[in-house]
Every structure is written in C-alpha cells, then in structure tokens.
Amino acid sequence: MTKRPSAAGGFFLIVAIIAGFVWGVLRGDPLGGALIGTLIGTVLAIIVWLLDRRS
C-alpha cells in the first residue's frame, strides 16, 4: 500500500512572511508587517495541515 504525499503548508508561511515584510516596508514598519505575515502564514499552514490530516 502506498502512502499519498502530504500537502505542503510551509509555502503559505514563507509567502505570507515575505508579503508581510514588503507591505510593512511600504508602510514604514517592516517588523510589524513580517509579524502580521507570520501570523497569517501560520494560520494558513495549520489549515492546510488540518485538511490534509482529515483525508
């Protein structure tokens, strides 16, 4: 029996961190943007993990 590959939620995490950083630079607060991006990316990665676990 072959095991199907798991989904990759880390992609959302890194993209959200980078996007948050860029957004923060444009607003004058790169650290704040990176933190917001980290939170959003973490939530998305957890959602992908939970959906992958169900199937």
PyMOL Python script that loads the backbone (N, CA, C, O; Angstrom):
from pymol import cmd

cmd.read_pdbstr("""\
ATOM      1  N   MET A   1       0.844  -1.169   0.000  1.00  0.00           N
ATOM      2  CA  MET A   1       0.000   0.000   0.000  1.00  0.00           C
ATOM      3  C   MET A   1       0.900   1.246   0.000  1.00  0.00           C
ATOM      4  O   MET A   1       1.797   1.370   0.834  1.00  0.00           O
ATOM      5  N   THR A   2       0.655   2.149  -0.925  1.00  0.00           N
ATOM      6  CA  THR A   2       1.473   3.357  -0.989  1.00  0.00           C
ATOM      7  C   THR A   2       0.794   4.488  -0.225  1.00  0.00           C
ATOM      8  O   THR A   2      -0.430   4.620  -0.216  1.00  0.00           O
ATOM      9  N   LYS A   3       1.607   5.271   0.396  1.00  0.00           N
ATOM     10  CA  LYS A   3       1.106   6.405   1.153  1.00  0.00           C
ATOM     11  C   LYS A   3       1.121   7.641   0.258  1.00  0.00           C
ATOM     12  O   LYS A   3       2.120   7.915  -0.407  1.00  0.00           O
ATOM     13  N   ARG A   4       0.031   8.378   0.241  1.00  0.00           N
ATOM     14  CA  ARG A   4      -0.012   9.553  -0.607  1.00  0.00           C
ATOM     15  C   ARG A   4       0.809  10.669   0.015  1.00  0.00           C
ATOM     16  O   ARG A   4       0.901  10.757   1.240  1.00  0.00           O
ATOM     17  N   PRO A   5       1.408  11.525  -0.808  1.00  0.00           N
ATOM     18  CA  PRO A   5       2.228  12.614  -0.260  1.00  0.00           C
ATOM     19  C   PRO A   5       1.370  13.628   0.490  1.00  0.00           C
ATOM     20  O   PRO A   5       0.221  13.879   0.127  1.00  0.00           O
ATOM     21  N   SER A   6       1.939  14.195   1.522  1.00  0.00           N
ATOM     22  CA  SER A   6       1.194  15.184   2.306  1.00  0.00           C
ATOM     23  C   SER A   6       1.286  16.560   1.640  1.00  0.00           C
ATOM     24  O   SER A   6       2.183  16.826   0.840  1.00  0.00           O
ATOM     25  N   ALA A   7       0.349  17.407   1.989  1.00  0.00           N
ATOM     26  CA  ALA A   7       0.310  18.757   1.429  1.00  0.00           C
ATOM     27  C   ALA A   7       1.404  19.616   2.062  1.00  0.00           C
ATOM     28  O   ALA A   7       1.828  19.369   3.191  1.00  0.00           O
ATOM     29  N   ALA A   8       1.848  20.615   1.328  1.00  0.00           N
ATOM     30  CA  ALA A   8       2.922  21.484   1.796  1.00  0.00           C
ATOM     31  C   ALA A   8       2.362  22.836   2.225  1.00  0.00           C
ATOM     32  O   ALA A   8       2.131  23.709   1.389  1.00  0.00           O
ATOM     33  N   GLY A   9       2.144  23.007   3.518  1.00  0.00           N
ATOM     34  CA  GLY A   9       1.628  24.264   4.041  1.00  0.00           C
ATOM     35  C   GLY A   9       2.707  25.293   4.292  1.00  0.00           C
ATOM     36  O   GLY A   9       2.404  26.469   4.495  1.00  0.00           O
ATOM     37  N   GLY A  10       3.965  24.872   4.281  1.00  0.00           N
ATOM     38  CA  GLY A  10       5.066  25.799   4.510  1.00  0.00           C
ATOM     39  C   GLY A  10       5.191  26.858   3.433  1.00  0.00           C
ATOM     40  O   GLY A  10       5.723  27.942   3.674  1.00  0.00           O
ATOM     41  N   PHE A  11       4.696  26.541   2.241  1.00  0.00           N
ATOM     42  CA  PHE A  11       4.715  27.515   1.149  1.00  0.00           C
ATOM     43  C   PHE A  11       3.932  28.766   1.546  1.00  0.00           C
ATOM     44  O   PHE A  11       4.388  29.888   1.326  1.00  0.00           O
ATOM     45  N   PHE A  12       2.744  28.563   2.136  1.00  0.00           N
ATOM     46  CA  PHE A  12       1.930  29.704   2.550  1.00  0.00           C
ATOM     47  C   PHE A  12       2.630  30.510   3.631  1.00  0.00           C
ATOM     48  O   PHE A  12       2.515  31.735   3.671  1.00  0.00           O
ATOM     49  N   LEU A  13       3.344  29.838   4.493  1.00  0.00           N
ATOM     50  CA  LEU A  13       4.049  30.520   5.577  1.00  0.00           C
ATOM     51  C   LEU A  13       5.123  31.453   5.026  1.00  0.00           C
ATOM     52  O   LEU A  13       5.174  32.623   5.407  1.00  0.00           O
ATOM     53  N   ILE A  14       5.974  30.961   4.145  1.00  0.00           N
ATOM     54  CA  ILE A  14       7.067  31.790   3.645  1.00  0.00           C
ATOM     55  C   ILE A  14       6.559  32.918   2.758  1.00  0.00           C
ATOM     56  O   ILE A  14       7.088  34.028   2.803  1.00  0.00           O
ATOM     57  N   VAL A  15       5.529  32.642   1.947  1.00  0.00           N
ATOM     58  CA  VAL A  15       4.968  33.689   1.079  1.00  0.00           C
ATOM     59  C   VAL A  15       4.320  34.780   1.927  1.00  0.00           C
ATOM     60  O   VAL A  15       4.465  35.965   1.625  1.00  0.00           O
ATOM     61  N   ALA A  16       3.614  34.396   2.974  1.00  0.00           N
ATOM     62  CA  ALA A  16       2.965  35.385   3.836  1.00  0.00           C
ATOM     63  C   ALA A  16       3.991  36.233   4.583  1.00  0.00           C
ATOM     64  O   ALA A  16       3.784  37.434   4.756  1.00  0.00           O
ATOM     65  N   ILE A  17       5.087  35.632   5.026  1.00  0.00           N
ATOM     66  CA  ILE A  17       6.130  36.402   5.718  1.00  0.00           C
ATOM     67  C   ILE A  17       6.749  37.422   4.772  1.00  0.00           C
ATOM     68  O   ILE A  17       6.921  38.585   5.136  1.00  0.00           O
ATOM     69  N   ILE A  18       7.083  36.994   3.569  1.00  0.00           N
ATOM     70  CA  ILE A  18       7.698  37.913   2.605  1.00  0.00           C
ATOM     71  C   ILE A  18       6.718  39.013   2.215  1.00  0.00           C
ATOM     72  O   ILE A  18       7.089  40.186   2.165  1.00  0.00           O
ATOM     73  N   ALA A  19       5.459  38.637   1.938  1.00  0.00           N
ATOM     74  CA  ALA A  19       4.456  39.644   1.575  1.00  0.00           C
ATOM     75  C   ALA A  19       4.221  40.619   2.724  1.00  0.00           C
ATOM     76  O   ALA A  19       4.083  41.822   2.502  1.00  0.00           O
ATOM     77  N   GLY A  20       4.175  40.110   3.939  1.00  0.00           N
ATOM     78  CA  GLY A  20       4.007  40.977   5.098  1.00  0.00           C
ATOM     79  C   GLY A  20       5.176  41.922   5.282  1.00  0.00           C
ATOM     80  O   GLY A  20       4.986  43.083   5.646  1.00  0.00           O
ATOM     81  N   PHE A  21       6.374  41.440   5.035  1.00  0.00           N
ATOM     82  CA  PHE A  21       7.553  42.292   5.140  1.00  0.00           C
ATOM     83  C   PHE A  21       7.508  43.411   4.101  1.00  0.00           C
ATOM     84  O   PHE A  21       7.765  44.572   4.419  1.00  0.00           O
ATOM     85  N   VAL A  22       7.181  43.054   2.857  1.00  0.00           N
ATOM     86  CA  VAL A  22       7.097  44.067   1.796  1.00  0.00           C
ATOM     87  C   VAL A  22       6.018  45.095   2.127  1.00  0.00           C
ATOM     88  O   VAL A  22       6.228  46.299   1.980  1.00  0.00           O
ATOM     89  N   TRP A  23       4.863  44.609   2.575  1.00  0.00           N
ATOM     90  CA  TRP A  23       3.782  45.508   2.973  1.00  0.00           C
ATOM     91  C   TRP A  23       4.235  46.421   4.119  1.00  0.00           C
ATOM     92  O   TRP A  23       3.916  47.610   4.138  1.00  0.00           O
ATOM     93  N   GLY A  24       4.978  45.853   5.070  1.00  0.00           N
ATOM     94  CA  GLY A  24       5.483  46.638   6.193  1.00  0.00           C
ATOM     95  C   GLY A  24       6.494  47.681   5.768  1.00  0.00           C
ATOM     96  O   GLY A  24       6.499  48.792   6.299  1.00  0.00           O
ATOM     97  N   VAL A  25       7.349  47.341   4.819  1.00  0.00           N
ATOM     98  CA  VAL A  25       8.319  48.317   4.315  1.00  0.00           C
ATOM     99  C   VAL A  25       7.591  49.492   3.669  1.00  0.00           C
ATOM    100  O   VAL A  25       7.960  50.649   3.871  1.00  0.00           O
ATOM    101  N   LEU A  26       6.562  49.188   2.897  1.00  0.00           N
ATOM    102  CA  LEU A  26       5.802  50.251   2.241  1.00  0.00           C
ATOM    103  C   LEU A  26       5.084  51.147   3.254  1.00  0.00           C
ATOM    104  O   LEU A  26       4.871  52.332   2.996  1.00  0.00           O
ATOM    105  N   ARG A  27       4.717  50.589   4.388  1.00  0.00           N
ATOM    106  CA  ARG A  27       4.041  51.365   5.433  1.00  0.00           C
ATOM    107  C   ARG A  27       5.017  51.967   6.439  1.00  0.00           C
ATOM    108  O   ARG A  27       4.613  52.765   7.284  1.00  0.00           O
ATOM    109  N   GLY A  28       6.291  51.597   6.360  1.00  0.00           N
ATOM    110  CA  GLY A  28       7.290  52.141   7.275  1.00  0.00           C
ATOM    111  C   GLY A  28       7.518  51.314   8.524  1.00  0.00           C
ATOM    112  O   GLY A  28       8.163  51.787   9.459  1.00  0.00           O
ATOM    113  N   ASP A  29       7.007  50.089   8.565  1.00  0.00           N
ATOM    114  CA  ASP A  29       7.174  49.218   9.730  1.00  0.00           C
ATOM    115  C   ASP A  29       7.412  47.781   9.262  1.00  0.00           C
ATOM    116  O   ASP A  29       6.504  46.951   9.312  1.00  0.00           O
ATOM    117  N   PRO A  30       8.648  47.485   8.803  1.00  0.00           N
ATOM    118  CA  PRO A  30       8.906  46.153   8.259  1.00  0.00           C
ATOM    119  C   PRO A  30       8.736  45.028   9.279  1.00  0.00           C
ATOM    120  O   PRO A  30       8.251  43.953   8.929  1.00  0.00           O
ATOM    121  N   LEU A  31       9.123  45.253  10.517  1.00  0.00           N
ATOM    122  CA  LEU A  31       8.990  44.203  11.530  1.00  0.00           C
ATOM    123  C   LEU A  31       7.526  43.893  11.807  1.00  0.00           C
ATOM    124  O   LEU A  31       7.147  42.727  11.924  1.00  0.00           O
ATOM    125  N   GLY A  32       6.709  44.922  11.911  1.00  0.00           N
ATOM    126  CA  GLY A  32       5.276  44.713  12.133  1.00  0.00           C
ATOM    127  C   GLY A  32       4.644  43.945  10.979  1.00  0.00           C
ATOM    128  O   GLY A  32       3.825  43.053  11.200  1.00  0.00           O
ATOM    129  N   GLY A  33       5.021  44.286   9.756  1.00  0.00           N
ATOM    130  CA  GLY A  33       4.500  43.576   8.593  1.00  0.00           C
ATOM    131  C   GLY A  33       4.927  42.128   8.582  1.00  0.00           C
ATOM    132  O   GLY A  33       4.131  41.245   8.263  1.00  0.00           O
ATOM    133  N   ALA A  34       6.187  41.875   8.929  1.00  0.00           N
ATOM    134  CA  ALA A  34       6.674  40.497   8.969  1.00  0.00           C
ATOM    135  C   ALA A  34       5.960  39.694  10.050  1.00  0.00           C
ATOM    136  O   ALA A  34       5.682  38.511   9.855  1.00  0.00           O
ATOM    137  N   LEU A  35       5.660  40.315  11.180  1.00  0.00           N
ATOM    138  CA  LEU A  35       4.941  39.614  12.248  1.00  0.00           C
ATOM    139  C   LEU A  35       3.506  39.299  11.830  1.00  0.00           C
ATOM    140  O   LEU A  35       3.006  38.204  12.088  1.00  0.00           O
ATOM    141  N   ILE A  36       2.855  40.249  11.192  1.00  0.00           N
ATOM    142  CA  ILE A  36       1.494  40.003  10.709  1.00  0.00           C
ATOM    143  C   ILE A  36       1.518  38.910   9.648  1.00  0.00           C
ATOM    144  O   ILE A  36       0.654  38.033   9.641  1.00  0.00           O
ATOM    145  N   GLY A  37       2.501  38.955   8.752  1.00  0.00           N
ATOM    146  CA  GLY A  37       2.635  37.915   7.739  1.00  0.00           C
ATOM    147  C   GLY A  37       2.888  36.547   8.357  1.00  0.00           C
ATOM    148  O   GLY A  37       2.374  35.538   7.875  1.00  0.00           O
ATOM    149  N   THR A  38       3.674  36.517   9.418  1.00  0.00           N
ATOM    150  CA  THR A  38       3.945  35.258  10.110  1.00  0.00           C
ATOM    151  C   THR A  38       2.662  34.688  10.725  1.00  0.00           C
ATOM    152  O   THR A  38       2.410  33.486  10.646  1.00  0.00           O
ATOM    153  N   LEU A  39       1.872  35.544  11.326  1.00  0.00           N
ATOM    154  CA  LEU A  39       0.611  35.083  11.915  1.00  0.00           C
ATOM    155  C   LEU A  39      -0.342  34.550  10.850  1.00  0.00           C
ATOM    156  O   LEU A  39      -0.939  33.487  11.024  1.00  0.00           O
ATOM    157  N   ILE A  40      -0.484  35.280   9.756  1.00  0.00           N
ATOM    158  CA  ILE A  40      -1.377  34.847   8.683  1.00  0.00           C
ATOM    159  C   ILE A  40      -0.864  33.551   8.062  1.00  0.00           C
ATOM    160  O   ILE A  40      -1.646  32.630   7.821  1.00  0.00           O
ATOM    161  N   GLY A  41       0.433  33.470   7.800  1.00  0.00           N
ATOM    162  CA  GLY A  41       1.014  32.263   7.224  1.00  0.00           C
ATOM    163  C   GLY A  41       0.873  31.055   8.129  1.00  0.00           C
ATOM    164  O   GLY A  41       0.639  29.942   7.659  1.00  0.00           O
ATOM    165  N   THR A  42       1.017  31.275   9.424  1.00  0.00           N
ATOM    166  CA  THR A  42       0.866  30.183  10.379  1.00  0.00           C
ATOM    167  C   THR A  42      -0.568  29.649  10.373  1.00  0.00           C
ATOM    168  O   THR A  42      -0.790  28.438  10.392  1.00  0.00           O
ATOM    169  N   VAL A  43      -1.522  30.556  10.346  1.00  0.00           N
ATOM    170  CA  VAL A  43      -2.932  30.140  10.300  1.00  0.00           C
ATOM    171  C   VAL A  43      -3.205  29.345   9.021  1.00  0.00           C
ATOM    172  O   VAL A  43      -3.861  28.304   9.066  1.00  0.00           O
ATOM    173  N   LEU A  44      -2.707  29.828   7.887  1.00  0.00           N
ATOM    174  CA  LEU A  44      -2.916  29.117   6.625  1.00  0.00           C
ATOM    175  C   LEU A  44      -2.248  27.743   6.631  1.00  0.00           C
ATOM    176  O   LEU A  44      -2.825  26.766   6.155  1.00  0.00           O
ATOM    177  N   ALA A  45      -1.030  27.671   7.170  1.00  0.00           N
ATOM    178  CA  ALA A  45      -0.328  26.385   7.228  1.00  0.00           C
ATOM    179  C   ALA A  45      -1.061  25.395   8.138  1.00  0.00           C
ATOM    180  O   ALA A  45      -1.122  24.204   7.834  1.00  0.00           O
ATOM    181  N   ILE A  46      -1.609  25.875   9.239  1.00  0.00           N
ATOM    182  CA  ILE A  46      -2.363  24.997  10.139  1.00  0.00           C
ATOM    183  C   ILE A  46      -3.635  24.506   9.458  1.00  0.00           C
ATOM    184  O   ILE A  46      -4.012  23.344   9.613  1.00  0.00           O
ATOM    185  N   ILE A  47      -4.294  25.377   8.711  1.00  0.00           N
ATOM    186  CA  ILE A  47      -5.497  24.962   7.982  1.00  0.00           C
ATOM    187  C   ILE A  47      -5.160  23.874   6.964  1.00  0.00           C
ATOM    188  O   ILE A  47      -5.877  22.880   6.855  1.00  0.00           O
ATOM    189  N   VAL A  48      -4.070  24.062   6.219  1.00  0.00           N
ATOM    190  CA  VAL A  48      -3.659  23.046   5.247  1.00  0.00           C
ATOM    191  C   VAL A  48      -3.343  21.737   5.963  1.00  0.00           C
ATOM    192  O   VAL A  48      -3.722  20.667   5.487  1.00  0.00           O
ATOM    193  N   TRP A  49      -2.667  21.808   7.079  1.00  0.00           N
ATOM    194  CA  TRP A  49      -2.319  20.613   7.840  1.00  0.00           C
ATOM    195  C   TRP A  49      -3.571  19.883   8.337  1.00  0.00           C
ATOM    196  O   TRP A  49      -3.660  18.658   8.256  1.00  0.00           O
ATOM    197  N   LEU A  50      -4.534  20.651   8.851  1.00  0.00           N
ATOM    198  CA  LEU A  50      -5.757  20.031   9.338  1.00  0.00           C
ATOM    199  C   LEU A  50      -6.560  19.391   8.202  1.00  0.00           C
ATOM    200  O   LEU A  50      -7.093  18.293   8.366  1.00  0.00           O
ATOM    201  N   LEU A  51      -6.649  20.060   7.062  1.00  0.00           N
ATOM    202  CA  LEU A  51      -7.359  19.491   5.925  1.00  0.00           C
ATOM    203  C   LEU A  51      -6.647  18.241   5.399  1.00  0.00           C
ATOM    204  O   LEU A  51      -7.295  17.275   4.995  1.00  0.00           O
ATOM    205  N   ASP A  52      -5.322  18.266   5.407  1.00  0.00           N
ATOM    206  CA  ASP A  52      -4.558  17.105   4.950  1.00  0.00           C
ATOM    207  C   ASP A  52      -4.724  15.929   5.901  1.00  0.00           C
ATOM    208  O   ASP A  52      -4.767  14.777   5.470  1.00  0.00           O
ATOM    209  N   ARG A  53      -4.815  16.214   7.170  1.00  0.00           N
ATOM    210  CA  ARG A  53      -4.971  15.164   8.165  1.00  0.00           C
ATOM    211  C   ARG A  53      -6.314  14.452   8.045  1.00  0.00           C
ATOM    212  O   ARG A  53      -6.420  13.256   8.313  1.00  0.00           O
ATOM    213  N   ARG A  54      -7.338  15.201   7.637  1.00  0.00           N
ATOM    214  CA  ARG A  54      -8.683  14.626   7.524  1.00  0.00           C
ATOM    215  C   ARG A  54      -8.775  13.614   6.373  1.00  0.00           C
ATOM    216  O   ARG A  54      -9.537  12.650   6.449  1.00  0.00           O
ATOM    217  N   SER A  55      -8.010  13.835   5.329  1.00  0.00           N
ATOM    218  CA  SER A  55      -8.132  12.937   4.171  1.00  0.00           C
ATOM    219  C   SER A  55      -7.094  11.847   4.149  1.00  0.00           C
ATOM    220  O   SER A  55      -7.082  11.024   3.233  1.00  0.00           O
TER     221      SER A  55
END
""", "prot")
cmd.dss("prot")
cmd.show_as("cartoon", "prot")
cmd.util.cbc("prot")
cmd.orient("prot")
